[in-house]
Amino acid sequence: MINVNSKSIKKYDFIYVGRIDKRKCVDLIIKALKILKDKNYNFSAVIIGSGPWYTDIKKLIKNHGLDRYVLLTGFLPSYEDVLRYITKSKFLILPSSYESDPLVIKEALSLGVPCIVSDIPALTAIIKDGENGFVFRRYSCTNLAKCMEKALKLSKGEYQRFSKNAKKSIENRNWVNIAKEYIKIFTKVVKRYDRQK
């Protein structure tokens, strides 16, 4: 059993965990952080993962002068270490252009960590804007920056509400309920396709 204290001190404002490639849109996080830096926000972020864009993301962090704001860990082989980083973070960000059923969202929510996600159906089925996280327009670093700004401005009480809602939102995520959500998503897609014919 992994012993992770979900009430641990929050060292990072934002965290990304996953593969670093084009589809995951990690560059949007860096560009949004640059916008926050230019507005004189004080923040910290950690990016965990590796992939074909790792070197590009490292350069982007340096080029935007974000070295002191962003920790880029690379791949972490220990699942327990990843969970500890998530627990020490206020918000998980998932800016992907495509996802099916990301486990990292469920892990974060179960630890009381709200999420900031792109507006793709697999993510908006779990994250409700203003309740257990924020939803931004996919591919938009300015819209992501606005959501991150909202996150930074939350009072302690408001953040605790988001955190409680995060835990609550994952409690009912059993396989039957998940299947029902996917049926809703597929039904929407089919209806949209039928209208386009």
N, C-alpha and C positions, 0 to 999 in steps of 0.2 A: 504494500500500500504506500502510495506517495504521500508524504506529509507536506502539504503546501498550505500555509496560513493565508487565507483570502483577505485577512485584515492587516496584512503587512504594510509597512510604510511605502507610499508611492514615490519611487525615485524618478520614474519617467512619466512624462505627460502622454506620450504616444509610443505605440509599438507596432511593428509589422513582423509577422512570422510567416515565412513561406518561400517558395522558389522565386528567384530574382530573374524574371524573363519578361519579354514584351507583353504577354497576355496579362501578367499580374500588375502592370502599370505602376511599378514602384517609383518611377521617375516623377509621377504626380505628387507623391508625398514630399519629395525633395523640393520640387517647385513650389508647393504650398507652404512648406517650412520657410522658404526664401521670402515669400510674401509676408509671413508672420514676422520674420526677422526684420524686414524693411519697415514694419510697423512698430518696431521696438518691443515686441513681446519677448518675454523670457520663458523658455521652454526647454525640454530635453526629450529626445526620441532615441529609440533603439530599433535597429533593423536586423533581424535574424534570418539567415538563409544564404543560399548560394545559387549559382546558375549562370547562364551565358551573359547576363547583363551585370554581373557583380562588379567588374572593373569599371564599366560605364557609370554605374551608380556611385562608386567610390570617387571617380573623377568629378561627377556632378556635385557631390557633397563638397569637395574641395573648391571647385570653381565658384560655387555660391557662397563660400566662406562659412560653411556650416559645420566645420570640423569640431568645434567645441560644443555644438548643440546635438550632434548625432553620433551615436555609437553604432558602428557597423561590425557585427560580431563574426559574420560568416556562418557556416554551418555549425550547429551545436549537436554533437552526437547523443547527448544525454537528454532524454525526454523530461526528466525532473528539472534540469537547468532551464529548459524552455518554459516550463510551467512557472518556475520561480520568477523569470523575467516578466511573464504575463501578469503575475500577481503583483509585481512591483510597478506596474504601469496603470495609468488612469483609463486610457482608451486604446483599444486595438483598432488599427486601420486596415481595411481590406479594399483596395481600389480597383480590383480586377475588372477586366472587360468580359470575362466569362468564368463561371464557377458552376459546379453541379450541386455539391452538398459539402461545403467546407467544414471540416472537423474543428479547425482552429477557432471559428466563431462560437461553436458550442462549448469548447474548452474555456474560452474567455468568459462567456456568459455564466457558466457554472461557477466560475471563480468571482463573480460579481464585477467583472470588467465590461463596461458598456463598449459598443463598437461604432465606428464610423465607416460606412460602406457605400460603394457605388450603387446606383439604382437598377441593378440587374435583378430579375425575378427571384433567383435562388437566394439572394441576400435580403431583399425586401420582404421575403416570406418570413424571415426571422427577426430582422431589425425594423422597429417601428420608430420613425423619426420623432424625436422629442420625448420618447418613452424609455427605451433601452439603448439608445444611441442616436446617431444622426445619419441621414441619407443624403448623398450628394449626386449631382448629375455626372454620369460616367464621362471620363476623358477630360473633365474640367478641373484644372488645378485651382482656379479662382473660386469655384463653388466648394471644392474640398477645403480650401483655406478658410472660407466663411464658416464651415462646420467646425473646423478645428478652433477657430476663434471663439465660437459659441462654447465649445468644450472648455477652453481656458478661462472663460468668464463665469463659469458655474460657481455658485457659492458652495460651501461645504455641505450644507443641507440639500441643495439641488443635486449635487453629485451623489450623495447617499441615496437619494430617490432613484436616480438612474441605475445605481449599483444594485439596489433591491429589485428594481424592475428587471434588470439583466438576469438575476438569479431566478426570479419568478417565471420569466419568459422561456426558460429552458426546462422547467419542472415538468411541463406537459408534453415534452418532445419525445414521446414514445413512438415506436415504429408505425402504429396504426394512425396516429395523428400526422406523422410525417408523410405517410402514403396519401392521406386526404389532402394535404397541402400540395403535393405533387400533382394530384388529379386536378385540382383547381388551376394550377399553373399550366398544365398541358391543355386543359379546356380553353383557357384564355388564348393560348397560342393557336389552337385549331380554329377558334372563332375568328381571330385576327387573319389567319391564312384564308379562311373561307370568304371573308369580306373583300380580300384583295383579288379574288378570282374574277 
